[in-house]
Amino acid sequence: MSRLIRWSAVLAVLAPLALAGCSNAPPALEFGSAGPSGPKLVAQPARGGSLPVAQWPNACEVLSEDEIRAILPQATGFAREPVKVTLMNFNPLEPSAPGTTGDVAAGGCTYKFGLPSAYKSERNSSIRLTFTAIADPALVRQSYAEDLAEAREEATRRNREFRDLGTSLGAAGCFQPDVSDGPTCHRGPYQFEVDGMSTADGVGEYAESDKNWSAKVLTEVVRTVSARIP
């Protein structure tokens, strides 16, 4: 048998296998943009004070599946896990108002879901939304300014790529301690953080995946939440 005939026979066998491999590849990952559709977040803390912990929203009820799918149209298999937040007095030199300090069982929430991936996993992605303060907007602005300054100094010490995002995401202010971190933001009586991760195909290899997830997903979550705060 000639060399040409042998190679033709090999190619005839390999071609169907190659096509079969391509048919099993996951679809390309799609990224959308913020589509806020939930009710307004309308906490009303007392002037000069914090919202009582009993009145805090359940963070697992803040983002809807539709709002997440606006950002990630292929998301499936949703699950929610509450994250406890412990609240301290804004001003330790003065007594806190009754009921405004302590634990909030669902002050934060991790939203888990699946995205297309060659490696089969029911939930390979997450978004974590955490409220860190709900208080008089003046107190929140002060708290945010302190956190911003501390994060900037820490980034300088550790040679991290700090980013002050200002009002670009629809909040009154946002910053990232590092370019691969989720944003910390404030608007009105709310200060909140958005974080998360994904191992889905199309997000990128570690550590670029964290940077891409932050830029393409977490920033859109901030836009969603910010648009719902009057």
N, C-alpha and C positions, 0 to 999 in steps of 0.2 A: 504494500500500500504506500502510495506516495506521501510525502510530508504534507502537501497541500490537502490531500483527502483526509489525513488524520486530523489536522487542525479544524477542518470543516465539521468533522464528526464531533469533536470536542465542543465547538461553539454551539452546535445544534443541541447538545445536552445542557450546556450552561445557560443558554438564553432563557429557557422557561424558568430555571431556578432564580435567575436574576430578577425576572419579572415578578415571580412570587414573592421575593424579598421586598421589592418596592411596594407591593400591594399591602404589606403588613406595616409599613411605616406609618407613624401617627400623622394626622393632618397638621399643617403648619399652625403654630400658636397665633391666635388673633388677640389684638389689644384694641380696646375701645376707649371711650372717654366718660367722664362723670355724667351721670344722668340722675340727679337728685329727684326723688319722687315721694319720699316719706314725709310725715308731718313735721312741722316746725318744732325745734327744740326751744322751749319757752320757760326755762327755770327762772324763778323770781326770788333770788336771795334777798335778805334784808339789807338795807343800806349800811355799808360798813361791816357787813358780816358774811358768813358762809351759809350755804344751803344746808339745812338739816340732813343728816345722812339718810333718814327715812324717806326723804323726798327725791333722792338721786334717781336718775333713770336707770333702768336695766340696760346695760350696754349691749347685751345680746339681742335686744329688741330694736336697736337703733338702725342698723343697716339691713335692708331687705335683700332677698335673693335677686330681685330685679335690678337693684342698684349695683350689686356686685357683678351681675351679668352684663350690665351696661359697660363695665370696664373690662370684663373677661367673658365674652359671649359663650365660651365653651365650658364654663364652670358647671360641675355636676356634684351630686352626692354631698350636700351641705350638712355640716354639723356645727354646733356652737358650744363653746366651753367658757363658763364665766371665770373672770380673773378678779381676785379680791384686791381692793384698794384700801389702804389704811390712811386715814386723814389725821393730820396734826394741826395744831393751832397756828394760824398765820402769824400771830404775834405772841411769842411765848412770854412776853413781859406783861400781858394782860390775859385775864381768864377768858376762855372761849365760851361762846353762848351754849347753853345746854343743848345737847343732841347734835352738835356740829362737828364733833371729832369721833374717831373710832373706825370700825371696819364697814366697808360697803361690799357685800358679797359679790355683786356683779357690777362693780364700778368699771370694770374692763371686760372685754370678751375677745376670745380667739375664734374667728370664723374659719373653719376648715372645709376644703372642697378639693375635687379632683380636676386636673387639666390633662390634655392629651400627652401621652408619654409612651415610649417604647417599653420602658420598665413599668409593669402593671402595678398600680397602687391606687386604692380607692380614694385617698385624700393625700395628695402630694404637695398641697399649697395651703397657705394661710394668710389671713389679715388679722392683726390684733389692734383693736381700738380701745384705748384706755383714757378715761377722764381722770385727770390728776387734780383738778380744782374746779369747783362750781361755787362762785362767790360774787360779791359786788365787783363789777368790772374794774373798778379802781384797784382793788386788791389783786385781781387776776393780772392786770397789767404790771403791777409791782412784782408779783411772783415770777411772771414770764421774763421780765427784764433781768432779774437776778439769775434765773436759770440760763438765759442767753449769755450773760457775762461769764458765768462759771463754765459753760460748755466751750466758749471761745478760748478761755484761758487753758482749759484742759487740752483742747485740740492743738494749741500752740506748744504745750509741753510735750505732747505725744506725737507731734508732727503729723497730725491728721488733717484731712481736707474739709475743714469747717465751711458751712455755707449758710449765710443769712439770706433767706428767701424773701424777706419782707412781706409784702401783701400779694405776691404773685400767684398764690394759690387760693385767693379769695378770703383768707383769714386776715385778722388785723396784724398778724405777724407770725412767721414760721422760721425755724432754723433746723439744720441737720448737723449733729455733732461731727459726722463724717459723711462723705458723699454716698457711702453705701448704707447709711442708717436711714430709718424712717424719720419723718418730720415731727417736731414738737411745735404746737401752734396754740394760738388763743384768738378768741373772738367773743365779744360780749362777756357774759358771765362764765364762759367755759375755757378751760385750758385742757388740751388733750394731746395724746401721742398716738401715732400710727406706725405700726411695725409689721413684720411678717417675712415669709420666705416661700420659695418654690424650688422643687427639683424637676419640674416639668421640662420636656424638650422645648427648645426655643427661647428659654429665659437666659441661657448662657452657662458657661462653665464657672465653677467657683474660682475666684471670688467675684468675677464679673456679674454673676447671677444676682447677688445682693444689690449691686449698683443698678442693674437693669430693672429689678423688681421695684426698687424705690422710685426710679425715674418714671416707669411706665404704669405702675399700679398704685403705689402708696400715695403719690402726689394726687392722683385722681380721687382716691378715697378722701383726702383732705378737702378737695374741692366739693365733694358730695356733702360732707358734714358741714363745711363752712356755709354752703348755700342754704342750709336748713336752719341756721341760727340767725334770727332777725337782726 
